């Protein structure tokens, strides 16, 4: 059983922004790819879970960036799972450059839900037997405590379309990151970069849903910006996020 999964990536032109550096959403796609590959190798991939009538869903993630890789740069990503609790499956990631230096760290939390009624299922349903890994966590943090400190200021609305959804027919986790990044102007992106992002995926968004994105700037002097998305269809919060920015 492969306890730690490692894969090399080359940063392609479609993965970068105007700075020729990896987009944050592209990094989230890489991490999703790694989680998918490793789950398959551990015997808990999408096809295996269909036998239990459930699917994987990402509910929380935190990514800290040391340096964004550039176009054509080669990187490597390692991932490994933690032992699941009653509900959640945590997974860690470390991103390396070609010299072996760490350029990003991430942690994530996943659950399994019923493919029909979308209700949470306990981890024991799939009887996971993940390998025990004696390794320091990629990040030491407690996920799931995000909330606004002040009044939310509306920014823009986004309708979930065909290009935003994944195999589960809901808004893909990396697309949320694009929505968040679009809360900042091009000039903002030229002056600052995201050093850290934490996101809680609270209620899934479906094609046709309209998401109102709002921000709380009460901690901007500390380089912290809170952003959340409200689904206007059911008035439920789709996601909450905390973004830490740094001057370029």
C-alpha positions in Angstrom: 0.0 0.0 0.0 1.5 3.3 -1.1 1.5 5.5 2.1 2.8 8.6 0.4 2.0 9.5 -3.2 4.3 11.7 -5.2 3.9 13.1 -8.7 5.8 15.6 -10.9 4.0 18.4 -12.7 5.2 20.9 -15.3 3.5 24.3 -15.1 1.7 24.7 -18.4 0.6 27.9 -20.1 -3.0 27.3 -19.2 -2.1 27.1 -15.5 -0.6 30.5 -15.2 -1.8 34.1 -15.0 -0.6 37.4 -16.5 2.6 37.2 -14.3 3.4 33.8 -15.9 3.1 32.3 -12.4 0.9 29.4 -11.3 -2.7 30.5 -10.6 -3.9 29.6 -7.1 -6.9 27.8 -8.7 -4.5 25.7 -10.8 -2.7 24.7 -7.6 -6.0 23.6 -6.2 -6.6 21.5 -9.3 -3.2 19.9 -8.8 -4.0 19.0 -5.2 -7.4 17.6 -6.3 -5.6 15.5 -8.9 -3.2 14.2 -6.3 -6.0 13.3 -3.9 -7.9 11.5 -6.6 -4.8 9.5 -7.7 -3.9 8.5 -4.2 -7.4 7.5 -3.3 -7.5 5.2 -6.3 -4.2 3.6 -5.3 -5.5 3.1 -1.8 -8.6 1.4 -3.0 -11.0 4.2 -2.2 -11.3 5.9 -5.6 -14.5 7.2 -7.2 -15.4 3.8 -8.8 -14.9 2.0 -5.5 -17.0 4.4 -3.6 -19.9 4.0 -6.1 -20.3 0.5 -4.7 -21.3 2.1 -1.4 -23.4 4.8 -3.1 -21.2 7.7 -2.0 -18.8 10.2 -3.4 -15.9 12.2 -2.0 -16.5 15.9 -1.2 -13.9 18.4 -0.1 -15.2 20.5 2.8 -12.2 22.5 4.0 -8.7 23.4 2.9 -5.8 25.7 3.8 -2.9 26.4 1.6 0.2 28.4 2.5 2.4 29.7 -0.4 6.1 30.3 0.0 6.7 30.9 -3.7 4.6 30.5 -6.8 6.2 28.4 -9.5 6.6 29.9 -13.0 5.5 28.9 -16.5 7.5 25.8 -17.7 8.8 25.2 -14.2 8.8 21.6 -12.9 7.5 20.9 -9.5 6.6 17.8 -7.4 3.7 17.2 -5.0 3.5 14.7 -2.2 0.3 13.8 -0.4 -0.6 11.5 2.4 -3.8 10.8 4.4 -4.4 11.0 8.1 -6.4 8.4 10.0 -10.1 9.3 9.6 -12.3 10.3 12.4 -16.0 9.4 12.6 -16.9 11.8 9.7 -13.8 13.5 8.2 -10.8 12.3 6.2 -7.8 14.7 6.4 -5.1 14.8 3.8 -1.8 16.7 3.7 0.2 18.1 0.8 3.7 19.5 0.2 4.8 21.1 -3.0 8.5 21.1 -4.0 10.5 22.9 -6.7 13.1 21.1 -8.8 15.8 21.8 -6.2 13.8 20.0 -3.6 12.9 23.2 -1.7 9.3 23.4 -0.3 7.3 26.1 -2.0 3.8 25.4 -0.6 2.1 23.4 2.1 -1.6 22.4 2.4 -4.1 20.5 4.5 -7.6 19.4 3.5 -10.6 17.8 5.0 -12.9 15.5 3.0 -16.2 13.7 3.7 -18.3 11.1 1.9 -21.9 11.9 1.0 -24.8 9.9 -0.4 -24.7 10.3 -4.2 -28.5 10.7 -4.3 -29.7 12.6 -1.2 -26.3 14.4 -0.6 -26.4 13.5 3.1 -23.2 12.9 5.1 -22.1 9.4 5.8 -19.8 8.1 8.5 -16.3 7.0 7.6 -16.9 3.5 8.8 -19.3 2.9 5.9 -16.3 2.3 3.6 -14.2 0.6 6.3 -11.0 2.6 5.4 -7.7 1.0 6.2 -5.3 3.8 5.5 -1.6 3.3 6.2 -0.1 4.7 9.5 2.3 7.4 8.6 4.8 8.8 11.1 5.3 12.2 9.6 4.9 15.8 10.7 1.8 17.4 9.4 2.2 19.7 6.4 0.5 22.5 8.4 -0.5 22.5 12.1 -3.9 24.3 12.2 -7.5 23.9 13.1 -9.8 24.2 10.1 -13.5 25.3 10.2 -13.5 28.4 12.3 -14.0 31.1 9.7 -16.4 34.0 10.2 -16.7 37.6 9.4 -15.7 40.2 11.9 -17.5 43.2 10.4 -20.2 44.2 7.9 -20.0 42.4 4.6 -19.6 44.5 1.5 -21.1 43.0 -1.7 -18.6 42.7 -4.6 -20.2 40.9 -7.5 -22.5 38.1 -8.5 -21.5 34.9 -10.4 -23.8 32.4 -12.0 -22.6 28.8 -11.9 -22.3 27.6 -15.5 -21.3 24.5 -17.4 -17.6 25.2 -17.3 -17.6 25.5 -13.5 -19.0 22.1 -12.6 -17.2 18.8 -12.2 -18.1 15.1 -12.3 -20.3 15.5 -9.3 -22.3 18.1 -11.2 -21.6 20.8 -8.6 -19.2 23.8 -8.5 -15.7 22.4 -8.5 -13.5 23.3 -5.5 -10.9 25.1 -7.6 -13.5 27.2 -9.3 -14.4 28.7 -5.9 -10.8 30.0 -5.8 -11.3 31.7 -9.2 -14.4 33.3 -7.9 -12.5 34.6 -4.9 -9.6 35.8 -7.0 -12.0 37.7 -9.2 -13.0 39.8 -6.1 -9.7 41.6 -6.7 -8.9 43.9 -9.6 -6.0 43.3 -11.9 -4.2 46.2 -10.2 -4.7 44.5 -6.9 -3.1 41.4 -8.3 -0.2 43.4 -9.6 0.5 44.9 -6.2 -0.2 41.9 -3.9 -0.2 38.1 -4.0 -2.1 35.6 -1.9 0.3 34.2 0.8 -2.3 32.0 2.4 -5.9 31.0 1.8 -8.3 29.0 4.0 -11.7 28.0 2.7 -14.8 26.3 4.1 -17.0 24.7 1.5 -20.3 24.8 3.3 -23.2 24.1 0.9 -22.7 22.8 -2.7 -23.5 25.2 -5.5 -25.3 23.8 -8.6 -25.5 24.9 -12.3 -27.7 28.0 -12.5 -27.2 29.1 -8.9 -26.3 32.7 -8.5 -23.6 33.3 -5.9 -23.3 36.8 -4.3 -19.7 37.3 -3.2 -19.0 39.8 -0.4 -16.0 40.9 1.6 -15.1 42.1 5.1 -12.1 44.5 5.2 -12.0 45.1 8.9 -8.7 43.3 9.2 -7.1 44.6 6.0 -4.5 46.5 7.9 -3.3 43.1 9.0 -3.4 41.9 5.4 -6.4 39.7 6.1 -9.5 39.7 3.9 -12.6 37.7 4.6 -14.7 36.7 1.6 -17.9 34.6 1.5 -20.4 33.5 -1.1 -24.2 33.5 -0.6 -26.3 31.3 -2.8 -29.2 33.7 -3.7 -31.5 30.7 -4.6 -31.8 29.3 -1.0 -30.0 32.1 0.9 -27.5 29.7 2.3 -23.8 30.5 2.6 -22.0 28.5 -0.1 -18.5 29.1 1.2 -16.4 31.2 3.7 -12.8 32.1 3.1 -9.9 34.0 4.7 -7.2 35.4 2.4 -3.9 36.7 3.6 -2.1 38.9 1.1 1.4 40.2 0.8 2.9 43.0 -1.2 4.8 41.9 -4.2 
